[in-house]
């Protein structure tokens, strides 16, 4: 239900957005699952293709965080992920109003949690560039902020550690000799053709290797009528006299 509520935050109808705010707040009050809602706001709201959904996903955050102030006062992985996502919106969101809303959100959180927000959340961010941008926003240093935003974005070191490049795994895979590789591929094709649920792969395999000639010959053989013994006896013999002695010998 929470992803559906977050989608409704982008509705053009103000009354629907307002009622959605209340529904999300009621859910947090009853379930105490603020961290769960925050992660859905990051994944479903801030990464949404609708700019209004991205904007109102940030506008609803101060009211939600007020339901559990301890999440801001102490280091929290969900808050770290949320701040990283807000910084990305400030850096490169195609909508200017979404970028401005991200800046206002940081200022609002600093205003509400002045003793803890910067020290517990901003200063402990792993990404140096994100810390610099947040610091410039909180200090209202427009010159420094423009300078930071004009720089090309760098890859987060944590992302590199958590998700290694695919080439790293490819280098570790053992390289098989050519002959066993051919045998393995042929064996895999045979298995995939017989495996249930692989219709797409089977179709691709048939396009590449063609149909099996052995299967074509089976209906052809089935269409031929069986040869009866009386038909063999009734067949005309070209030289009957030459074959009679041989027939006697067989008997």
C-alpha positions in Angstrom: 0.0 0.0 0.0 2.8 2.4 0.8 4.1 2.6 -2.8 0.6 3.3 -4.0 0.3 6.1 -1.4 3.6 7.6 -2.5 2.4 7.5 -6.2 -0.6 9.5 -5.1 1.6 12.3 -3.8 2.1 13.3 -7.4 -1.6 13.7 -8.1 -2.6 17.0 -9.7 -5.6 17.1 -7.2 -4.6 18.9 -4.0 -7.3 17.2 -2.0 -5.9 13.7 -2.9 -2.3 14.7 -2.0 -3.5 16.1 1.3 -5.5 12.9 2.2 -2.4 10.8 1.1 -0.2 12.8 3.5 -2.6 11.9 6.3 -2.8 8.2 5.3 1.0 7.9 5.4 1.2 9.6 8.7 -1.5 7.4 10.2 0.4 4.3 8.9 3.6 5.4 10.7 1.7 6.2 13.9 0.1 2.7 14.0 2.9 0.6 12.8 6.0 2.5 14.0 7.7 1.6 10.7 9.1 5.0 9.8 12.3 3.4 8.4 10.3 1.2 6.1 8.4 4.3 4.8 11.6 6.3 4.3 13.1 3.6 2.1 9.9 3.6 0.0 10.1 7.3 -0.3 13.6 7.1 -1.6 13.0 4.3 -4.1 9.4 5.1 -5.2 9.1 8.8 -4.5 12.4 10.5 -5.1 13.3 8.3 -8.1 9.8 8.7 -9.7 9.5 10.1 -13.2 6.7 12.5 -12.1 8.3 15.7 -10.8 5.4 16.4 -8.6 5.8 13.0 -6.9 9.5 13.8 -6.3 8.7 17.2 -4.9 5.9 16.1 -2.5 7.9 13.1 -1.4 10.2 15.6 0.2 7.5 17.9 1.5 6.0 15.1 3.5 9.3 14.2 5.3 9.4 16.8 8.1 6.0 15.8 9.4 6.9 12.1 9.2 10.3 12.6 10.9 8.5 14.5 13.8 6.7 11.2 14.7 10.1 9.6 15.6 12.7 12.3 16.4 15.2 9.8 17.5 15.8 8.7 13.9 17.4 12.1 13.3 19.2 12.5 16.6 21.2 9.3 16.1 23.1 7.9 13.1 20.7 5.8 11.0 21.3 4.0 7.7 17.8 5.0 6.4 18.5 8.7 7.1 21.9 8.4 5.3 20.2 6.9 2.3 17.6 9.6 2.3 20.1 12.4 2.5 22.1 10.9 -0.3 19.0 10.8 -2.5 18.1 14.4 -1.6 21.6 15.6 -2.5 21.2 13.8 -5.9 18.0 15.8 -6.5 19.8 19.0 -5.7 22.7 18.1 -8.0 21.0 16.9 -11.1 17.2 16.8 -11.0 15.8 18.1 -14.3 13.1 20.0 -12.5 14.3 23.2 -10.9 11.4 23.2 -8.3 12.5 19.7 -7.2 16.0 20.9 -6.7 14.9 24.0 -4.7 12.6 21.7 -2.6 15.6 19.6 -1.7 17.5 22.7 -0.4 14.5 23.8 1.6 14.2 20.3 3.1 17.7 20.4 4.4 17.2 23.9 5.9 13.9 22.8 7.5 15.6 19.7 9.1 18.4 21.8 10.4 15.9 24.3 11.9 13.9 21.5 13.6 16.9 19.5 14.8 19.6 22.1 15.1 21.5 20.2 17.8 21.7 16.9 16.1 21.0 17.0 12.4 24.3 18.3 11.1 26.5 16.5 13.6 24.7 13.1 13.5 23.6 13.0 9.9 25.4 15.5 7.5 28.9 15.3 9.0 28.8 11.5 9.1 27.9 11.0 5.4 30.4 8.7 3.7 30.4 10.7 0.4 32.7 13.8 0.7 30.9 15.6 -2.1 27.5 15.1 -0.5 28.8 16.5 2.8 30.2 19.6 1.0 26.9 20.2 -0.8 24.9 19.8 2.4 27.2 22.1 4.3 27.0 24.8 1.6 23.2 24.6 1.7 23.0 24.9 5.5 25.5 27.7 5.5 23.5 29.5 2.8 26.8 29.8 0.8 25.4 30.2 -2.7 28.8 30.8 -4.3 30.3 27.6 -3.0 27.1 25.7 -3.8 27.2 26.8 -7.4 30.8 25.8 -7.6 30.1 22.3 -6.2 27.1 21.8 -8.4 29.1 22.8 -11.5 31.6 19.9 -11.0 31.0 16.6 -12.7 29.5 14.0 -10.3 31.8 11.4 -9.0 31.1 7.8 -8.3 30.4 7.0 -4.7 33.2 4.8 -3.2 30.7 2.9 -1.2 28.8 1.9 -4.4 32.1 0.6 -5.8 32.7 -1.6 -2.8 29.1 -2.9 -2.5 28.6 -3.5 -6.2 31.9 -4.6 -8.0 32.2 -4.1 -11.7 31.0 -7.1 -13.7 34.5 -7.3 -15.4 36.0 -8.3 -12.0 33.9 -11.4 -11.9 34.7 -12.3 -15.5 38.4 -12.2 -14.9 38.1 -14.7 -12.1 36.2 -17.2 -14.2 38.3 -20.1 -15.5 38.8 -20.3 -19.2 37.9 -23.7 -20.7 39.7 -25.3 -23.6 38.1 -25.0 -27.0 37.0 -28.6 -27.4 35.3 -29.0 -24.0 33.6 -25.7 -24.6 32.0 -26.9 -27.8 30.9 -30.1 -26.2 29.4 -28.2 -23.3 27.5 -25.8 -25.5 26.0 -28.6 -27.6 25.0 -30.4 -24.4 23.4 -27.2 -23.0 21.5 -26.7 -26.3 20.1 -30.2 -26.0 19.1 -29.7 -22.4 17.5 -26.3 -23.1 15.4 -27.7 -26.0 14.0 -30.4 -23.7 13.5 -28.3 -20.6 10.0 -27.1 -19.9 9.3 -23.3 -19.8 12.1 -22.3 -22.1 10.0 -21.6 -25.2 11.9 -18.4 -26.1 15.3 -20.1 -25.8 14.1 -23.1 -27.7 12.8 -20.9 -30.5 16.1 -19.0 -30.7 18.0 -22.3 -30.7 15.8 -23.5 -33.6 16.5 -20.4 -35.6 20.3 -20.9 -35.2 20.7 -24.7 -35.6 17.6 -25.4 -37.6 15.2 -28.3 -37.1 16.3 -31.8 -36.3 16.5 -33.9 -39.5 15.9 -37.1 -37.5 12.5 -35.8 -36.5 11.6 -35.1 -40.1 12.3 -38.6 -41.1 10.0 -40.2 -38.6 6.7 -39.0 -40.1 8.0 -40.0 -43.6 8.7 -43.5 -42.4 5.4 -43.7 -40.6 3.5 -42.9 -43.9 5.0 -45.9 -45.7 2.7 -48.9 -45.5 4.2 -52.0 -44.0 5.3 -54.7 -46.5 3.3 -57.9 -46.2 4.7 -61.4 -46.7 2.1 -62.4 -49.4 3.1 -59.4 -51.4 6.7 -60.7 -51.5 5.5 -64.1 -52.7 3.3 -62.7 -55.4 6.1 -60.5 -56.9 7.0 -61.5 -60.5 10.3 -63.4 -60.9 12.3 -62.5 -64.0 14.0 -65.9 -64.5 11.9 -68.6 -62.8 13.8 -71.5 -64.0 17.1 -70.3 -62.8 15.8 -69.7 -59.3 14.0 -73.1 -58.8 17.1 -75.1 -57.9 18.2 -72.4 -55.4 14.7 -72.6 -53.8 15.0 -76.3 -53.4 18.4 -76.0 -51.7 16.9 -73.5 -49.2 14.2 -76.0 -48.3 
